[in-house]
């Protein structure tokens, strides 16, 4: 997930940024699903699993905002900011 976010932040076109951020948002769902399974099977404590799921939900919400900014027809929030992470 962090690699997709970094890749999106370093893209110049809004469609490319939007695609990478959307992919990272999907990864958040996968992280939450794995944390849920680990908690259910007892391989992680319930509090740890819940913490990971809550963090994945917050990151997904942030990524949803970035996807919206990159697809609204105006300049993308991170346009022309290579290496700039969430400026």
C-alpha positions in Angstrom: 0.0 0.0 0.0 2.7 2.6 0.9 4.4 1.9 -2.4 1.3 2.6 -4.4 0.7 5.8 -2.6 4.3 6.9 -3.2 4.0 5.9 -6.9 0.7 7.9 -7.2 2.3 11.0 -5.5 5.1 10.9 -8.1 2.8 10.7 -11.2 2.2 13.8 -13.3 -1.1 13.1 -14.8 -4.3 13.1 -12.8 -5.6 9.8 -14.3 -2.4 8.1 -13.3 -2.5 9.5 -9.8 -6.1 8.5 -9.5 -5.4 4.9 -10.6 -2.6 4.4 -8.1 -4.5 5.9 -5.2 -7.5 3.8 -6.1 -5.3 0.7 -6.1 -3.9 1.6 -2.7 -7.4 2.1 -1.4 -8.1 -1.5 -2.5 -5.0 -2.7 -0.6 -6.5 -1.1 2.5 -9.4 -3.5 2.2 -7.0 -6.4 1.9 -5.0 -5.4 4.9 -8.3 -5.1 7.0 -9.4 -8.5 5.8 -6.1 -10.1 6.8 -6.2 -8.4 10.2 -9.8 -9.7 10.7 -8.7 -13.3 9.8 -5.7 -13.1 12.1 -7.9 -12.0 15.0 -10.6 -14.6 14.3 -8.0 -17.4 14.2 -6.3 -16.2 17.4 -3.0 -15.4 15.6 -3.4 -11.7 16.7 -5.0 -10.2 19.7 -8.4 -8.7 19.3 -7.2 -5.2 20.1 -4.3 -5.5 17.7 -6.6 -6.7 14.9 -9.1 -3.9 15.6 -6.4 -1.3 15.6 -5.1 -2.4 12.2 -8.7 -2.5 10.8 -9.4 1.0 12.1 -6.1 2.4 10.7 -6.8 0.7 7.3 -10.3 2.4 7.3 -8.8 5.8 8.0 -6.1 5.4 5.3 -8.8 4.3 2.8 -10.8 7.4 3.7 -7.8 9.6 3.0 -7.2 7.9 -0.3 -10.8 8.3 -1.3 -10.3 12.1 -0.9 -7.2 11.9 -3.1 -9.0 9.9 -5.7 -11.8 12.5 -5.8 -9.3 15.4 -6.2 -7.6 13.6 -9.1 -10.8 13.0 -11.0 -12.8 16.2 -10.8 -11.5 17.9 -13.9 -9.4 20.4 -12.2 -5.7 20.3 -11.3 -4.8 17.3 -9.2 -3.9 18.1 -5.6 -0.4 16.6 -6.1 0.1 17.6 -9.7 3.8 18.3 -10.6 5.0 17.5 -7.1 7.5 14.6 -7.6 8.7 13.3 -4.3 6.2 15.5 -2.5 4.1 13.4 -0.2 0.8 15.0 0.7 1.8 18.6 0.5 
